[in-house]
Amino acid sequence: MSMVTGLKKLKNGIMRTYIDCMPCFIRQALEAVRHTTDDAAVHEAVVRRVMELAGKMDMGQSPPLIGQQIHRWVRDFSGQPDPYRKVKQRFNELALALYPELRERVNCADDPLETAVRLAIAANIIDFGVFGSMEPAKLHQTIDECLSANFDVAALEEFRQAVQLAERILYLADNAGEIVFDRLLIEQLPAEKVRVAVKGSPIINDATMTDADAVGLPSLVEVIDNGSDVPGTLLKSCSEHFRYIFENADLIIAKGQGNYETLSDADKPIYFLLQVKCPVIADHLERDIGQMMFHKSDVLTDKQFSVTENL
């Protein structure tokens, strides 16, 4: 049974914000400011202000849009343009240290694409918008579980065919650190067809061009930024250049819950790769928290499927 009460299913609509999202917004703000100062008085001031803002929020907006507004205020209040900078650097370095071994596992696998997809979804656990912190051991555990879990082979074949047929593939990255695992999947795609998009400026631990450069993505494919600081892909806030590329893509691969929350109603062929990490998303997808999802947009089919079992 879902933990979310009174939640209407929006099967073909964009995610809106629910009361269940409010504690998460407050926690995010507190964690963000704690990355900038140890001053308890500042922490209290931020929490009080976000609680005040929460009472005035338009609940019809998507959670990433409200998150953008809150984190903009926290950055302005703290005077720190990128509170998660050190966290992002640490997880980029952690993931890069794992990269040679993981790349070898992909290359030696019976089906390299399958292994790369599994790893890309597993790495979506590196999400400080949902988890305030994460020990490296949890990442290792998730990798092992994802690599050994049951897999929907038919779903993978549909994805493989979609990649082959597409002429322009847009890969929407999510978090720093995670993009190293994205690289493993991108290496299995036709490089000449692929563009990767990162955020236009810092928001939580989402990847920006700085992170893409740090993990070597521009050496593989063209990397662009979307011109936005929404922790997802809200098209109206993105640059004209990004919107043009988005609208002309034949296939979009979108990582993470934020991209699902902002693009679940998009009239585009999208494969959403994510871990279900909160009750609202679990209820919307009718899946369990902890499940790893490969969710196909309705433009492709009205079917959705799980890549792995519950972890």
C-alpha positions as CSV (number, residue, x, y, z in Angstrom):
1,M,0.0,0.0,0.0
2,S,1.2,3.5,-0.8
3,M,2.4,5.8,1.9
4,V,0.9,8.8,0.1
5,T,-2.7,9.6,1.0
6,G,-5.2,11.4,-1.1
7,L,-2.9,11.3,-4.2
8,K,-4.7,11.4,-7.5
9,K,-2.9,9.5,-10.3
10,L,-1.8,11.7,-13.1
11,K,-1.2,9.0,-15.7
12,N,-0.6,11.4,-18.6
13,G,0.0,14.7,-16.7
14,I,3.0,16.5,-15.2
15,M,3.8,15.8,-11.6
16,R,2.4,18.4,-9.2
17,T,3.5,19.1,-5.7
18,Y,1.9,17.3,-2.7
19,I,1.9,17.9,1.0
20,D,4.2,14.9,1.3
21,C,6.9,17.0,-0.6
22,M,7.0,19.7,2.0
23,P,9.2,18.0,4.6
24,C,11.6,17.2,1.8
25,F,11.9,20.8,0.8
26,I,12.7,21.9,4.4
27,R,15.2,19.1,4.8
28,Q,16.9,20.1,1.5
29,A,17.2,23.7,2.5
30,L,18.7,22.8,5.9
31,E,21.2,20.4,4.3
32,A,22.2,22.9,1.7
33,V,22.9,25.7,4.2
34,R,24.8,23.2,6.4
35,H,27.2,22.8,3.5
36,T,28.0,26.5,3.7
37,T,28.2,27.2,7.5
38,D,28.2,25.6,10.9
39,D,26.3,28.5,12.5
40,A,23.2,27.1,14.1
41,A,21.5,30.5,14.1
42,V,21.8,30.6,10.3
43,H,20.4,27.1,10.0
44,E,17.4,28.1,12.1
45,A,16.8,31.2,10.1
46,V,16.8,29.2,6.8
47,V,14.4,26.6,8.1
48,R,12.0,29.3,9.4
49,R,12.1,31.2,6.1
50,V,11.5,28.1,4.0
51,M,8.6,27.1,6.3
52,E,7.2,30.6,5.7
53,L,7.7,30.2,1.9
54,A,6.1,26.8,1.9
55,G,2.8,28.3,3.1
56,K,2.7,30.5,0.0
57,M,3.8,27.9,-2.6
58,D,1.6,27.1,-5.6
59,M,1.0,23.3,-5.2
60,G,0.1,23.0,-8.8
61,Q,3.7,23.5,-9.7
62,S,6.1,20.6,-10.1
63,P,8.4,19.7,-7.2
64,P,11.5,20.7,-9.1
65,L,10.2,24.1,-9.8
66,I,9.5,24.8,-6.2
67,G,12.9,23.3,-5.4
68,Q,14.5,25.8,-7.7
69,Q,12.9,28.7,-5.9
70,I,13.9,27.4,-2.5
71,H,17.5,26.7,-3.5
72,R,17.9,30.0,-5.2
73,W,16.9,31.7,-1.9
74,V,19.3,29.6,0.1
75,R,22.2,30.4,-2.3
76,D,21.4,34.1,-2.1
77,F,21.0,34.0,1.7
78,S,24.2,32.1,2.2
79,G,26.2,33.9,-0.4
80,Q,27.4,30.5,-1.8
81,P,26.6,30.0,-5.5
82,D,27.2,26.2,-5.3
83,P,26.7,24.8,-1.7
84,Y,27.3,21.3,-2.9
85,R,30.5,21.9,-4.8
86,K,32.7,19.8,-2.5
87,V,30.2,17.0,-2.4
88,K,30.0,16.9,-6.2
89,Q,33.8,16.8,-6.5
90,R,34.0,14.0,-3.9
91,F,31.5,11.8,-5.8
92,N,33.0,12.6,-9.2
93,E,36.3,11.4,-7.8
94,L,34.7,8.3,-6.1
95,A,33.0,7.3,-9.4
96,L,36.1,7.9,-11.5
97,A,38.0,5.6,-9.2
98,L,35.5,2.9,-9.9
99,Y,35.3,3.7,-13.6
100,P,38.2,1.4,-14.9
101,E,36.8,-1.6,-13.1
102,L,33.2,-0.9,-14.2
103,R,34.2,-0.3,-17.8
104,E,36.0,-3.6,-17.8
105,R,32.9,-5.3,-16.5
106,V,30.8,-3.7,-19.2
107,N,33.2,-4.6,-22.0
108,C,33.5,-8.2,-20.8
109,A,29.8,-8.7,-20.3
110,D,27.8,-11.1,-22.5
111,D,25.6,-8.0,-23.2
112,P,27.5,-4.8,-22.6
113,L,24.4,-2.6,-23.2
114,E,22.5,-4.4,-20.6
115,T,25.2,-4.1,-18.0
116,A,25.7,-0.4,-18.8
117,V,21.9,0.3,-18.4
118,R,21.9,-1.5,-15.1
119,L,24.9,0.6,-13.8
120,A,23.4,3.8,-15.1
121,I,20.2,3.2,-13.2
122,A,22.0,2.0,-10.1
123,A,24.0,5.2,-9.9
124,N,20.8,7.3,-9.6
125,I,21.1,6.6,-5.9
126,I,23.7,9.5,-5.8
127,D,20.9,12.0,-5.2
128,F,21.3,14.6,-2.4
129,G,17.9,16.1,-3.2
130,V,16.4,12.9,-1.7
131,F,19.2,11.6,0.5
132,G,21.0,14.0,2.7
133,S,24.1,11.9,2.6
134,M,25.3,8.6,1.3
135,E,28.2,6.4,2.3
136,P,30.3,4.9,-0.5
137,A,29.5,1.5,0.8
138,K,25.8,2.1,-0.1
139,L,26.8,2.8,-3.7
140,H,28.9,-0.4,-3.9
141,Q,25.9,-2.4,-2.4
142,T,23.5,-0.9,-4.9
143,I,25.8,-1.7,-7.9
144,D,26.1,-5.3,-6.8
145,E,22.4,-5.7,-6.3
146,C,21.5,-4.1,-9.6
147,L,24.0,-6.3,-11.5
148,S,22.5,-9.5,-10.1
149,A,18.8,-8.6,-10.1
150,N,16.3,-10.0,-12.6
151,F,16.2,-8.1,-15.9
152,D,13.5,-7.4,-18.5
153,V,15.2,-8.6,-21.6
154,A,12.3,-7.7,-23.9
155,A,12.4,-4.1,-22.6
156,L,16.1,-3.9,-23.4
157,E,15.6,-5.1,-26.9
158,E,13.0,-2.4,-27.5
159,F,15.5,0.2,-26.2
160,R,18.2,-1.3,-28.4
161,Q,16.0,-1.0,-31.4
162,A,15.0,2.6,-30.5
163,V,18.7,3.6,-30.3
164,Q,19.4,2.0,-33.7
165,L,16.5,3.8,-35.4
166,A,17.1,7.2,-33.9
167,E,19.2,9.8,-35.7
168,R,19.4,12.3,-32.9
169,I,19.6,11.1,-29.3
170,L,19.5,13.5,-26.3
171,Y,20.8,12.2,-23.0
172,L,19.6,14.2,-20.0
173,A,22.1,13.8,-17.2
174,D,21.1,14.1,-13.5
175,N,23.7,14.2,-10.7
176,A,27.5,14.6,-10.3
177,G,29.2,11.3,-9.7
178,E,26.3,9.6,-11.4
179,I,27.5,11.0,-14.8
180,V,30.5,8.7,-14.6
181,F,28.1,5.8,-14.8
182,D,26.2,7.6,-17.5
183,R,29.4,7.6,-19.4
184,L,29.5,3.8,-19.3
185,L,26.1,3.8,-21.1
186,I,26.9,6.6,-23.5
187,E,30.0,4.6,-24.6
188,Q,27.5,1.9,-25.7
189,L,25.6,4.4,-27.9
190,P,26.5,5.7,-31.4
191,A,28.6,8.8,-30.4
192,E,27.8,10.6,-33.6
193,K,24.1,10.6,-32.7
194,V,24.3,11.6,-29.0
195,R,24.2,14.9,-27.2
196,V,24.4,15.1,-23.4
197,A,22.7,17.9,-21.5
198,V,23.7,19.0,-18.0
199,K,22.3,21.9,-15.9
200,G,23.0,25.5,-16.8
201,S,24.0,26.4,-13.3
202,P,24.4,24.7,-9.9
203,I,21.3,23.2,-8.2
204,I,21.7,20.6,-5.4
205,N,24.2,18.0,-6.6
206,D,23.0,18.1,-10.2
207,A,25.8,17.9,-12.8
208,T,26.9,21.0,-14.6
209,M,29.4,21.6,-17.4
210,T,32.1,21.6,-14.7
211,D,31.3,18.1,-13.7
212,A,31.0,16.9,-17.3
213,D,34.5,18.3,-18.0
214,A,35.8,16.6,-14.8
215,V,34.7,13.2,-15.9
216,G,35.7,13.5,-19.6
217,L,32.3,13.5,-21.3
218,P,33.2,16.2,-23.9
219,S,35.9,13.8,-25.2
220,L,33.2,11.3,-26.2
221,V,30.1,13.3,-27.3
222,E,28.9,16.9,-27.6
223,V,27.9,18.2,-24.2
224,I,25.6,21.2,-23.8
225,D,23.9,22.9,-20.8
226,N,20.2,23.4,-20.7
227,G,20.4,27.0,-19.4
228,S,18.4,26.3,-16.3
229,D,18.9,25.6,-12.6
230,V,15.7,23.6,-12.1
231,P,16.5,20.1,-10.7
232,G,14.8,18.5,-13.7
233,T,14.1,19.7,-17.2
234,L,11.4,22.4,-17.1
235,L,11.4,23.4,-20.8
236,K,10.0,26.9,-20.2
237,S,13.0,27.7,-18.0
238,C,15.6,26.2,-20.5
239,S,17.5,28.1,-23.1
240,E,16.2,28.5,-26.7
241,H,19.2,26.4,-27.9
242,F,18.4,23.5,-25.6
243,R,14.7,23.6,-26.5
244,Y,15.5,23.4,-30.2
245,I,17.7,20.3,-29.6
246,F,15.0,18.8,-27.3
247,E,12.3,19.3,-29.9
248,N,14.4,17.8,-32.7
249,A,15.6,14.7,-30.8
250,D,14.3,11.4,-32.1
251,L,15.0,9.7,-28.7
252,I,15.5,11.1,-25.3
253,I,17.1,9.3,-22.4
254,A,16.3,11.1,-19.1
255,K,18.0,10.2,-15.8
256,G,16.4,10.6,-12.4
257,Q,13.2,11.6,-10.6
258,G,13.5,15.3,-11.4
259,N,13.4,14.7,-15.1
260,Y,10.5,12.3,-14.6
261,E,8.6,14.9,-12.6
262,T,9.1,17.6,-15.2
263,L,8.8,15.6,-18.4
264,S,6.2,12.9,-17.6
265,D,3.7,14.7,-19.8
266,A,6.1,15.6,-22.7
267,D,5.0,14.6,-26.2
268,K,8.4,13.1,-26.9
269,P,9.8,9.6,-27.1
270,I,11.5,9.4,-23.7
271,Y,13.1,6.5,-21.7
272,F,13.2,7.5,-18.0
273,L,16.0,5.7,-16.1
274,L,15.6,6.2,-12.3
275,Q,15.4,4.8,-8.9
276,V,12.1,5.2,-7.1
277,K,13.2,7.1,-4.0
278,C,10.1,8.8,-2.5
279,P,6.5,7.9,-1.8
280,V,5.1,10.4,-4.3
281,I,7.0,9.0,-7.2
282,A,6.3,5.4,-6.1
283,D,2.6,6.2,-6.1
284,H,2.7,7.9,-9.4
285,L,4.5,5.0,-11.1
286,E,2.6,2.4,-9.0
287,R,5.9,0.9,-8.0
288,D,7.8,0.4,-4.7
289,I,10.4,2.6,-3.1
290,G,13.8,1.1,-4.0
291,Q,12.7,-0.2,-7.4
292,M,14.8,0.6,-10.4
293,M,12.8,1.7,-13.3
294,F,13.1,1.9,-17.1
295,H,9.9,3.8,-17.8
296,K,8.9,4.4,-21.4
297,S,6.9,7.5,-22.3
298,D,3.4,7.1,-23.7
299,V,4.6,8.4,-27.1
300,L,6.6,5.1,-27.3
301,T,4.0,2.8,-25.7
302,D,1.5,2.8,-22.9
303,K,3.5,0.1,-21.2
304,Q,5.9,0.6,-18.4
305,F,8.3,-1.9,-16.9
306,S,10.8,-2.5,-14.2
307,V,14.4,-3.2,-15.2
308,T,15.1,-4.9,-11.9
309,E,13.3,-6.3,-8.9
310,N,12.9,-4.4,-5.7
311,L,16.2,-3.8,-4.0
